[in-house]
Amino acid sequence: MIRQSRDGVVFYQFAALAKYPEIVHAVFTRIGGRSVRPFDTLNVGHAVGDEARHVERNHSIVLQTLGLGARQVVTARQVHGANVAVVDGAQAGTIVSNTDALASNVSGVVLLLRFADCLPVMLYDPRHRAVALAHAGWRGCLSGVVANTLEKLRQAYGTDPTELIACLGPAIGPCCYQVGPDVTAKIEQAFPEHDGLVMAQADGSVHFDLPGAVRRQLRQAGVREIEDGSLCTCCHTGAFFSHRAEGSRTGRFAAVLGVRMLQG
């Protein structure tokens, strides 16, 4: 990933997507907003206890940083599930309910989701100029949000997974993601060959490699090009919000992906 800073707002972009001028994308950090502790400063989560005026201002900062307008944005009310919505200009400026992944091929429509340890998954199909943005925590990963997103792209646009570019943003890493026996059992059921994904620690605890699990799902589906940000949100709370490190009173950082409006 490439670290960027504009007017004090810090965000990351992917080298794999930056080479496509038609794509606008960014994974924002928590740096450069208006919220105060414990939501300092670029919190875009409406439902975490932050003041609404600060959250709205932070959304404006995110969009202004990328040269976008609010009426271009489609976002979702995320529920840690596997629902995927295909959206177009009719949904621009709206919130899609009970959804954890969005897909579009409409120029000027921008997808925005929120994160605090879960994995941002960006997908781009250059042949069909179609994009998808998914929110993958352990629940979404195990319930099929990645596979469902790939299938929606295939159904809606004829996407071939072998032609996709996949980018994985900052998320909680296997260094910090301790899980209990109930979650471990579900992981092992979802991944019969779970070597390297479920790791026993010296203290007897078990850790889960969430980015590794999503990488495996993408590879198994035929995706060849994957760029992994490899930044642990739990380790880097100075840059990212982390539910695991900071508890429930923390913010959410934004991930944004879309195809630019055609000129001329």
PyMOL commands that set and color helices and strands:
alter all, ss='L'
color gray80, all
select helices_A, chain A and resi 15-18+52-66+70-72+89-91+138-143+145-157+161-163+181-190+210-221+243-246
alter helices_A, ss='H'
color red, helices_A
select strands_A, chain A and resi 2-6+9-13+23-28+73-76+84-86+95-96+101-104+110-115+119-125+130-136+165-168+178-179+198-200+206-208+225-228+253-259
alter strands_A, ss='S'
color yellow, strands_A
deselect
rebuild
show_as cartoon
